[in-house]
Structures are given as structure tokens and as C-alpha cells.
Amino acid sequence: MNENVMTLSQLPPPLLAWYRENARDLPWRKTQDPYRIWVSEIMLQQTRVAAVLGYYARFLEAFPTVEALAAAPEDCLLKLWEGLGYYSRARNLQKAARLVTERGGFPDTYRGLLELPGVGTYTAAAIASASFARREAAVDGNVLRVITRLTEDCSDITAPQTKKNIRAQVQAIFPENEDDIRIFNQALMELGATVCVPNGPPKCLFCPVRALCLGQARGTAESLPVKAPKKARRVEEKTVFLLLREGTVALRKRPASGLLAGLWEFPNVEGSLEETAAGNVLETWGLKPRVWKSRLTAKHIFSHVEWHMTGYTLEAAGEGPEDFVWVDALNRHAIPSAFARYNEEARKILEEQEDGDAI
């Protein structure tokens, strides 16, 4: 048996004992219901636990069952998701919910779960183990970090083969007891999230398996995992319009495919325009500027692109293009966080106008 396998084979007992004593109290860890575990796993993709907690509670209050989610209007679903980002997750949730409802329940195997829209290898393994006690290794960034440090593996963790190799290593040491199976993936992830942390030195003094860690013993843990540098994000300039008209603001729906598909946005165009050029855009939309109020800049970072935005708040006259919708409140429309600064400004203006009308 080689050194890495020997190290990992000793991992489950101390790790599981530590987890049972120290695991964070999270609602999705108190259930074996595949629906609730699935919702949590999808929400937690690229989103911090602290940010998910409130959304998770509100989501399950609105859609307590997979059947309720399957039957929900999409606008209602997207509004509840507002601020979480990566809205394709919400759409895939509903597609999968409809498929599960049609089939009369969740598949209880890793392969069956992989057939659901939006469910990849990690999510399928996480649900299969926690809900159905299947011995399936769920490998996310936390697990990659823990295992590469334990085994002093200097492979590039962005390489598919590295993830495949690490999954096989974890699979080989999976416990046999059903209660242990249900929490083993969670225990590895918890260790990575709270002790063997990213973006800084690991907290080795608090690690229940530090005696097994080759990275700690050899002084290399802090330099692991090895990750190829990311490509620089593309920068896109945009000009955003907060168009006000008689107590309303203009919105339009984004295209059905692509970035932020099907969500509501404040009208915008490519490029960073000065006021004169921005006024020319309004003319092409059949609108006449009446009062220019303010200029607001903002930036939003997606995974592969940055939006640098120049925004104008102004009163306008006219109907605008057919796809413009003039609304007197924004609480019924899912507006992505990319437009957060403009959304906040529009809400404030509409509330001030409403208060003025009430006097």
C-alpha cells in the first residue's frame, strides 16, 4: 500500500468523530429528505453558507414540496431567487422538479440523480449519500483542498484528471456504516470550510487529522492545492437608464437565453456614453428627456466578465419601445444583483414619489 492510500485509509474514524462534535448547525443537515438536501446543494453552488440560510428558509416556505416547486410560476420562482445569482440554477431546479413529479419521486441512485437537469457529479453524490446512504464521493473545492494537503498532491486541481483521481481516492475509503455514509462527504467538506481553509494558512492546530497530513508534516500545506491561474475577465462597458415617467420606471425583459436570461433589467446599451450620446439613444427609443437628475456608476463582476456601468437617472416623456414595461413598484419583478445600485436608486425614487403623492 503506498503512502497516500495508507494516510487516507486512516482518515474516516477521527474525521467522523470530530464532525459529530463540531459540525455547524445547518438546517439541511437535519433531514434526509432529498428535496430539501437538493435545494440546499443547488443554492450552495458558488454561494456562501451565510448568504444561503435566509433564501433556503424562504424558498421552502414558498415551495415546501417538489410538487409545489414544479407548479410555481417562473416569475415567482425568479423573484425568490433574486440576489442569489446564477439564475440558471433556479430554472434547472424547476425543470428537475417537474421531471421528479412526473416520475413520482426522486431517483435514489447516483446515476439516476445525474439525469436531472442541473445536477452534476458533485451534487448527485452529495444527495445520494446524505439522502439514500449511497457510498458516493462528492468532491468540491473543499474536498480537493483537504485531500491534496493530506497527501501532498501537487497536481493542478483545475485539471479534470486530478478531480477524477481524488474522487477515486475518497471513494476507496468510504465508510460502510449507514449513519457514517450519510455524513462522510459533509465531514470532509466541513473540515475544508472551517479548518483546512482557503485563502490563508490552514488551522492545523485545530485539525483532527493533522497527524495523518503529509502537507503539514513536510511544511507544504499552505502552498497547496496547486491551481492554474485563471484567465483575465473580459470587461464590458454599459450605459444604464433609470427612466422615470409619472411615478413609474421603465424595465424590459432580457433575452430568453444567455447571461441573466429572462430576468428584468433597466434599459441599457453597450458602451460608456456621455450625456449627449445618451440623449441620442433616447431619441431612437422614441423618448424625450425632460429632466436629467443624476449620474451613477457601478461595477458588477461575473465569473468570466466584468460590467462597468455608467447610469443616468432622468424623467422622460413618451412610450418607448414595445418591450418597455413601466412599473410603479419593483417588488414583483426579478432584477439581478448586477443592477443592484440602480435598483436601489429606483426604489428610493418611487417610494419618495409615493410619499409625496400621499401628502
C-alpha positions in Angstrom: 0.0 0.0 0.0 1.5 3.4 -1.0 1.9 6.2 1.5 -1.1 8.3 0.2 -3.5 5.3 0.4 -2.2 4.5 3.9 -2.8 8.0 5.0 -6.3 8.2 3.7 -7.3 4.8 4.9 -6.9 6.1 8.5 -9.0 9.2 7.9 -12.6 8.2 8.5 -12.7 7.5 12.3 -11.1 10.7 13.6 -12.8 12.8 11.0 -16.3 11.5 11.7 -15.8 11.8 15.5 -14.7 15.4 15.0 -17.6 16.2 12.8 -20.2 14.8 15.2 -18.8 17.1 17.9 -18.1 20.2 15.9 -20.3 20.4 12.8 -22.1 23.7 12.2 -25.9 23.6 12.9 -27.3 23.9 9.4 -30.9 23.2 8.6 -30.2 20.9 5.6 -28.1 18.6 7.9 -31.2 17.8 10.0 -33.1 15.9 7.2 -32.8 13.0 4.9 -35.4 14.5 2.5 -33.8 14.5 -0.9 -35.9 17.6 -1.9 -34.5 19.7 0.9 -31.0 18.4 0.5 -31.1 19.0 -3.2 -32.4 22.6 -2.8 -29.6 23.3 -0.4 -26.9 21.9 -2.6 -28.0 23.9 -5.6 -28.2 27.1 -3.6 -24.7 26.5 -2.1 -23.1 26.3 -5.5 -20.7 29.3 -5.7 -22.6 30.9 -2.8 -21.6 31.3 0.9 -23.5 29.4 3.6 -24.3 32.6 5.4 -25.9 34.1 2.3 -27.9 30.9 1.6 -29.6 30.5 5.0 -32.3 33.1 4.6 -33.0 32.2 1.0 -33.3 28.5 1.9 -35.9 29.2 4.6 -38.0 31.5 2.4 -37.7 29.1 -0.6 -39.0 26.1 1.4 -41.8 28.2 2.9 -43.0 29.2 -0.6 -42.3 25.7 -2.1 -42.5 23.1 0.7 -42.6 20.2 -1.7 -41.1 19.3 -5.0 -44.6 19.3 -6.5 -45.1 22.9 -5.3 -41.9 23.9 -7.0 -42.9 22.1 -10.2 -46.2 24.0 -10.3 -44.8 27.5 -9.4 -45.0 30.4 -11.9 -41.5 31.1 -13.1 -41.7 34.8 -12.3 -42.4 33.9 -8.6 -39.5 31.5 -8.6 -37.0 34.0 -10.0 -38.2 36.7 -7.6 -37.5 34.5 -4.7 -34.1 33.7 -6.2 -33.3 37.4 -6.7 -29.8 38.3 -5.3 -28.5 34.7 -5.3 -27.2 35.0 -8.8 -26.6 32.2 -11.4 -30.3 32.2 -12.3 -29.9 29.1 -14.5 -29.8 27.2 -11.2 -33.3 28.2 -10.4 -34.6 27.3 -13.8 -32.9 23.9 -13.7 -34.4 23.4 -10.3 -37.8 23.8 -11.7 -37.1 21.6 -14.7 -35.8 18.9 -12.5 -38.8 19.3 -10.1 -41.2 18.7 -13.0 -39.3 15.6 -14.0 -39.3 14.2 -10.5 -43.0 15.0 -10.1 -43.8 13.2 -13.4 -41.8 10.2 -12.3 -43.4 10.0 -8.9 -40.3 10.7 -6.8 -36.5 11.3 -6.7 -34.2 8.7 -8.2 -32.3 7.1 -5.3 -29.0 6.3 -7.1 -26.1 8.4 -8.2 -26.7 7.6 -11.9 -30.4 8.3 -11.6 -29.7 11.7 -10.0 -27.3 12.6 -12.7 -30.2 12.5 -15.2 -31.8 15.5 -13.5 -31.2 19.0 -15.1 -28.6 21.0 -13.3 -27.3 18.0 -11.3 -23.6 17.2 -11.9 -21.3 14.7 -10.3 -20.8 16.5 -7.1 -24.5 17.3 -6.4 -25.6 13.7 -7.4 -23.0 12.2 -5.0 -24.0 14.6 -2.2 -27.7 13.8 -2.5 -27.1 10.1 -3.0 -25.0 9.8 0.2 -27.0 12.1 2.5 -30.5 11.1 1.5 -30.0 7.4 0.4 -26.8 6.3 2.1 -25.1 5.5 -1.1 -21.3 5.3 -1.0 -20.6 8.1 -3.5 -17.8 10.6 -3.0 -18.8 14.2 -3.5 -15.7 16.3 -4.5 -15.9 20.1 -4.3 -13.2 22.7 -3.7 -13.1 22.0 0.0 -12.5 18.3 -0.6 -9.9 18.9 -3.2 -8.0 21.2 -0.8 -8.2 18.7 2.1 -7.1 15.7 0.1 -4.3 17.4 -1.7 -2.9 18.7 1.6 -3.3 15.3 3.3 -1.5 13.5 0.5 0.8 16.3 -0.6 -0.6 16.1 -4.1 0.9 18.8 -6.3 -1.4 18.1 -9.3 -3.3 21.0 -10.8 -6.8 20.8 -9.2 -8.4 22.6 -12.2 -7.4 19.6 -14.4 -10.3 17.1 -14.8 -8.0 14.1 -14.2 -7.0 15.4 -10.8 -10.6 15.6 -9.7 -11.2 12.2 -11.1 -8.2 10.8 -9.2 -9.2 12.4 -5.9 -12.8 11.1 -6.2 -11.5 7.6 -6.7 -9.3 8.0 -3.6 -12.2 9.2 -1.4 -14.4 6.5 -2.9 -11.9 3.9 -1.8 -12.1 4.9 1.9 -15.8 5.5 2.2 -17.2 4.0 5.4 -19.6 1.1 5.4 -22.0 2.0 8.3 -25.1 3.8 7.0 -25.0 6.6 9.5 -21.4 7.2 8.7 -22.1 7.1 4.9 -24.7 9.9 5.3 -22.2 12.3 6.9 -18.8 11.4 5.4 -19.0 13.8 2.5 -20.3 16.5 4.8 -17.5 15.9 7.2 -14.8 16.3 4.6 -16.4 19.5 3.3 -16.8 20.8 6.9 -13.1 20.3 7.5 -12.3 22.2 4.4 -14.7 25.0 5.2 -13.8 25.6 8.8 -10.3 24.2 9.5 -8.4 23.4 6.3 -9.4 26.8 4.9 -8.7 28.5 1.6 -7.1 32.0 1.1 -4.7 31.7 4.0 -2.9 29.2 6.2 -4.8 26.1 7.3 -5.7 25.9 11.1 -3.5 22.9 11.6 -3.6 23.1 15.4 -7.3 22.5 15.4 -7.3 19.8 12.8 -8.5 16.3 14.0 -6.4 14.6 11.3 -3.2 16.6 11.4 -1.2 13.5 12.5 -2.1 12.0 9.1 -1.3 15.1 7.0 1.8 14.9 4.7 1.5 18.5 3.8 1.6 19.6 7.5 4.4 17.2 8.3 6.5 18.5 5.4 5.6 22.1 5.7 3.9 22.3 2.3 0.2 22.5 3.3 0.0 26.3 2.9 1.2 26.1 -0.7 -1.5 23.5 -1.6 -3.6 23.0 -3.6 -1.9 23.8 -6.9 -4.2 25.7 -9.2 -3.6 27.0 -12.7 -4.0 30.8 -12.9 -7.4 32.0 -14.1 -7.9 33.8 -17.4 -8.4 37.5 -17.0 -12.1 38.5 -17.1 -13.4 40.4 -20.1 -14.5 44.0 -19.4 -17.7 45.3 -21.0 -18.8 48.9 -20.8 -22.6 49.7 -20.5 -24.8 52.7 -20.1 -27.9 52.1 -18.0 -31.0 54.3 -18.0 -33.3 54.8 -15.0 -36.2 56.3 -17.0 -39.0 57.9 -14.9 -42.4 58.7 -16.1 -45.4 59.8 -14.0 -44.5 57.7 -10.9 -43.2 54.8 -12.9 -39.9 53.4 -14.1 -39.1 51.5 -17.2 -38.0 47.9 -17.2 -37.5 45.4 -20.0 -37.0 41.6 -20.1 -33.6 40.2 -21.1 -33.5 37.6 -23.9 -34.6 34.1 -23.1 -31.0 32.7 -23.5 -27.6 33.9 -22.5 -26.4 35.8 -19.4 -29.2 36.6 -16.9 -31.7 35.1 -19.3 -35.3 36.1 -18.9 -34.7 38.4 -16.0 -35.8 42.1 -15.8 -33.3 44.9 -16.3 -33.2 48.6 -16.6 -32.8 49.6 -20.3 -29.2 49.7 -21.3 -26.9 49.9 -24.3 -23.3 48.9 -24.9 -20.6 51.5 -24.3 -19.9 54.3 -21.8 -21.9 57.2 -23.2 -21.7 60.9 -22.2 -25.0 62.7 -21.8 -25.3 63.9 -25.4 -24.8 60.4 -26.8 -27.2 59.0 -24.1 -29.8 61.5 -25.2 -29.4 60.3 -28.8 -30.2 56.8 -27.6 -33.4 58.0 -26.0 -34.5 59.6 -29.3 -34.0 56.2 -31.1 -36.3 54.7 -28.4 -39.0 57.3 -29.1 -38.4 59.1 -25.8 -37.8 62.7 -25.0 -35.6 63.6 -22.0 -37.3 66.2 -19.7 -35.1 66.4 -16.6 -31.6 64.8 -16.2 -31.4 64.0 -12.4 -28.2 62.1 -11.6 -25.3 60.1 -13.0 -24.5 56.8 -11.2 -21.5 54.5 -11.9 -21.4 50.8 -10.8 -19.4 47.7 -11.4 -20.5 44.0 -11.3 -18.2 41.0 -11.6 -19.4 37.7 -13.1 -17.2 34.7 -13.3 -15.8 35.5 -16.8 -16.8 39.1 -17.4 -17.0 42.5 -15.7 -19.6 45.1 -16.4 -18.5 48.7 -15.9 -21.7 50.7 -15.9 -22.5 54.4 -16.3 -26.1 55.1 -15.4 -28.4 58.1 -15.9 -31.5 58.9 -13.9 -33.9 61.1 -15.8 -37.5 62.0 -16.3 -38.7 61.2 -19.8 -41.8 61.6 -22.0 -43.1 59.0 -24.5 -43.9 55.3 -24.6 -40.6 53.9 -25.6 -40.1 50.6 -27.5 -42.7 47.8 -27.3 -40.6 45.7 -24.9 -40.5 48.5 -22.2 -42.8 47.9 -19.2 -43.5 50.9 -17.0 -44.0 49.9 -13.4 -44.8 51.7 -10.2 -43.2 49.1 -7.9 -40.3 46.7 -8.3 -41.2 44.0 -5.8 -42.9 41.8 -8.4 -40.0 41.7 -10.9 -36.8 39.7 -10.6 -34.0 42.1 -11.2 -30.5 40.6 -10.9 -27.9 41.9 -8.5 -25.8 43.2 -11.4 -28.2 46.2 -11.4 -28.3 46.5 -7.5 -27.2 50.1 -7.4 -29.8 51.2 -9.9 -32.5 49.0 -8.4 -31.9 50.7 -5.0 -32.0 54.1 -6.6 -35.2 53.4 -8.4 -36.9 52.0 -5.3 -35.9 55.1 -3.4 -37.3 57.4 -6.1 -40.6 55.5 -6.4 -41.0 55.5 -2.6 -40.4 59.2 -2.4 -42.9 59.9 -5.2 -45.5 57.7 -3.4 -44.9 59.5 -0.2 -45.2 62.9 -1.9 -48.5 61.8 -3.6 -49.9 60.8 -0.2 -49.3 64.2 1.4 
